[in-house]
Amino acid sequence: MNLPEIHEFLGCRTPDAWITAALADQQTLLIDHKNCEFKAASTALSLMAKYSTYVDLLNAMSRLAREELVHHEQVLRIMKRRKIGLRPVSAARYASGLRKVVRTHEPHKLVDTLVVGAFIEARSCERFEALVPHLDDELGKFYFGLLKSEARHFQNYLKLAYQYGDARDVDQAIERVRAAERELIESPDTEFRFHSGIPPR
């Protein structure tokens, strides 16, 4: 697990205001975290369906989807133990905001999609790291355990981007997505979510 590499990859650290909001509303944090794990598995499966002739991508995404679904189940178990009921929680603006910078023509669409995946996994890892020191033993231990897998997913997405794209183009895509990601993280947001920007007071 290379946290310095992730810090360097991301354009900014999580603002303290988000950490404060997360600690104050752990029910929403867990519900949205569960949803994020499910969406991460769904994204991997959709990439497998769309790019069905890319053998390395198929193998990587198959493993990733299975792992994300295990995390989904683990969050559900924690919620059950804590008697947190399931309720609809709207999606954050984060993923849709990042998708806006994805180019629409191939092979650039695949490269950008993989780079976006790398940023989502890197940010998840960085947020788990930011939360761990402030959480109770059970949740802190669980989130610390997720750091390694999120870091690995980040590296897998990035490796695939360089495998299927031109290195210079991938570098430019990273710069473009980094700027968009930083804006989404550092700007005021209308609601608190796992990947939200600065939540309302």
C-alpha positions as CSV (number, residue, x, y, z in Angstrom):
1,M,0.0,0.0,0.0
2,N,1.7,3.2,-1.2
3,L,-0.2,6.1,0.4
4,P,2.4,8.8,-0.6
5,E,1.8,7.7,-4.2
6,I,-1.9,8.2,-3.8
7,H,-1.4,11.6,-2.1
8,E,0.8,12.7,-5.0
9,F,-1.8,11.4,-7.6
10,L,-4.7,13.3,-6.0
11,G,-4.8,17.1,-6.5
12,C,-5.7,17.8,-2.8
13,R,-6.4,16.2,0.6
14,T,-9.9,15.8,2.0
15,P,-10.9,19.0,3.7
16,D,-11.4,18.9,7.5
17,A,-15.0,20.0,7.1
18,W,-15.8,16.8,5.3
19,I,-14.2,14.7,8.0
20,T,-16.3,16.6,10.7
21,A,-19.5,16.0,8.7
22,A,-18.7,12.3,8.2
23,L,-18.1,11.7,11.9
24,A,-21.3,13.5,12.8
25,D,-23.4,11.5,10.3
26,Q,-22.0,7.9,10.3
27,Q,-25.4,6.4,9.3
28,T,-25.4,8.3,5.9
29,L,-21.6,7.6,5.6
30,L,-22.3,3.8,5.8
31,I,-25.4,3.8,3.6
32,D,-23.6,5.8,0.9
33,H,-20.4,3.7,1.3
34,K,-22.5,0.6,0.7
35,N,-24.0,2.1,-2.4
36,C,-20.5,3.1,-3.6
37,E,-19.2,-0.5,-3.3
38,F,-22.2,-1.7,-5.3
39,K,-21.6,1.0,-8.0
40,A,-17.9,0.1,-8.2
41,A,-18.8,-3.5,-8.9
42,S,-21.4,-2.4,-11.5
43,T,-18.9,-0.2,-13.2
44,A,-16.4,-3.1,-13.4
45,L,-19.1,-5.4,-14.9
46,S,-20.1,-2.8,-17.5
47,L,-16.5,-2.4,-18.6
48,M,-16.3,-6.1,-19.0
49,A,-19.4,-6.1,-21.2
50,K,-18.3,-3.2,-23.3
51,Y,-14.6,-4.2,-23.8
52,S,-15.1,-8.0,-24.1
53,T,-12.1,-8.6,-26.2
54,Y,-9.6,-7.0,-23.8
55,V,-8.3,-10.0,-21.9
56,D,-6.3,-8.2,-19.2
57,L,-9.1,-5.8,-18.5
58,L,-11.6,-8.7,-18.2
59,N,-9.4,-10.5,-15.7
60,A,-8.8,-7.3,-13.6
61,M,-12.4,-6.1,-13.6
62,S,-13.7,-9.6,-12.8
63,R,-11.5,-9.7,-9.7
64,L,-12.4,-6.1,-8.8
65,A,-16.2,-6.7,-9.1
66,R,-16.0,-9.7,-6.8
67,E,-14.0,-7.8,-4.2
68,E,-16.3,-4.8,-4.3
69,L,-19.4,-7.0,-3.8
70,V,-17.6,-8.6,-0.7
71,H,-17.1,-5.1,0.6
72,H,-20.8,-4.3,-0.1
73,E,-21.7,-7.3,2.0
74,Q,-19.3,-6.4,4.8
75,V,-20.8,-2.9,5.1
76,L,-24.3,-4.4,5.2
77,R,-23.3,-6.6,8.1
78,I,-21.9,-3.6,10.0
79,M,-25.1,-1.7,9.3
80,K,-27.2,-4.6,10.6
81,R,-25.1,-4.8,13.8
82,R,-25.6,-1.1,14.3
83,K,-29.3,-1.3,13.5
84,I,-28.9,1.2,10.6
85,G,-31.9,0.7,8.3
86,L,-31.7,0.9,4.6
87,R,-33.1,4.0,3.0
88,P,-32.7,5.6,-0.4
89,V,-29.7,8.0,-0.6
90,S,-29.3,10.1,-3.7
91,A,-26.0,9.8,-5.5
92,A,-23.3,12.4,-5.0
93,R,-22.4,14.7,-7.8
94,Y,-18.9,13.3,-7.8
95,A,-18.9,10.4,-10.2
96,S,-21.2,12.2,-12.7
97,G,-19.0,15.3,-12.4
98,L,-15.9,13.2,-13.3
99,R,-17.7,11.5,-16.2
100,K,-18.3,14.9,-17.8
101,V,-14.6,15.1,-18.7
102,V,-14.5,11.7,-20.3
103,R,-14.1,11.9,-24.1
104,T,-16.8,10.2,-26.2
105,H,-14.7,8.6,-28.9
106,E,-12.5,5.5,-28.6
107,P,-9.8,4.7,-27.7
108,H,-9.8,7.9,-25.6
109,K,-13.1,7.0,-24.0
110,L,-11.6,3.9,-22.5
111,V,-8.5,5.7,-21.3
112,D,-10.5,8.4,-19.6
113,T,-12.9,6.0,-18.0
114,L,-9.9,4.0,-16.6
115,V,-8.3,7.2,-15.3
116,V,-11.6,8.3,-13.7
117,G,-11.7,4.8,-12.0
118,A,-8.2,5.4,-10.7
119,F,-9.2,8.7,-9.1
120,I,-12.3,7.3,-7.5
121,E,-10.3,4.4,-5.9
122,A,-7.5,6.8,-4.9
123,R,-10.0,9.2,-3.2
124,S,-11.7,6.4,-1.5
125,C,-8.4,5.2,-0.1
126,E,-7.5,8.7,1.0
127,R,-10.8,9.2,2.8
128,F,-10.6,5.9,4.6
129,E,-7.1,6.9,5.8
130,A,-8.5,10.3,6.9
131,L,-11.3,8.7,8.9
132,V,-9.5,5.8,10.6
133,P,-8.0,7.7,13.5
134,H,-11.4,9.1,14.5
135,L,-13.5,6.0,14.3
136,D,-14.5,3.4,16.9
137,D,-12.5,0.1,16.9
138,E,-14.8,-1.9,14.7
139,L,-15.3,0.7,11.9
140,G,-11.7,1.9,12.2
141,K,-10.3,-1.6,11.8
142,F,-12.6,-2.3,8.8
143,Y,-11.7,1.0,7.0
144,F,-8.0,0.4,7.7
145,G,-8.4,-3.0,6.1
146,L,-10.0,-1.5,3.0
147,L,-7.0,0.9,2.4
148,K,-4.9,-1.9,0.8
149,S,-7.6,-3.1,-1.6
150,E,-8.6,0.5,-2.7
151,A,-4.9,1.3,-3.3
152,R,-4.6,-1.9,-5.4
153,H,-7.7,-1.0,-7.4
154,F,-6.2,2.4,-8.0
155,Q,-3.0,0.9,-9.3
156,N,-4.9,-1.6,-11.5
157,Y,-7.0,1.1,-13.2
158,L,-3.9,3.2,-13.8
159,K,-1.9,0.3,-15.2
160,L,-4.7,-0.6,-17.6
161,A,-5.0,3.0,-18.8
162,Y,-1.3,3.0,-19.7
163,Q,-1.7,-0.5,-21.3
164,Y,-4.5,0.5,-23.6
165,G,-3.6,4.1,-24.2
166,D,-0.7,6.2,-25.4
167,A,1.4,7.3,-22.4
168,R,1.4,11.0,-23.2
169,D,-2.3,10.9,-23.8
170,V,-2.9,9.1,-20.4
171,D,-0.7,11.7,-18.7
172,Q,-2.8,14.5,-20.2
173,A,-6.0,12.7,-19.2
174,I,-4.7,12.4,-15.6
175,E,-4.1,16.2,-15.5
176,R,-7.6,16.9,-16.8
177,V,-9.4,14.6,-14.4
178,R,-7.2,15.7,-11.5
179,A,-8.4,19.3,-12.0
180,A,-12.0,18.3,-12.2
181,E,-11.7,16.0,-9.1
182,R,-10.0,18.7,-7.0
183,E,-12.8,21.1,-7.8
184,L,-15.5,18.6,-6.8
185,I,-13.7,17.8,-3.5
186,E,-12.8,21.4,-2.5
187,S,-16.0,23.3,-3.5
188,P,-19.1,23.6,-1.4
189,D,-21.6,20.7,-1.9
190,T,-25.4,20.6,-1.3
191,E,-25.3,17.4,0.8
192,F,-23.0,15.0,2.6
193,R,-21.9,11.9,0.8
194,F,-18.9,9.6,0.9
195,H,-17.4,11.4,-2.1
196,S,-19.0,14.8,-1.6
197,G,-17.2,18.2,-1.5
198,I,-17.5,20.5,1.5
199,P,-20.9,19.7,3.0
200,P,-23.3,22.4,4.2
201,R,-23.0,23.3,7.9
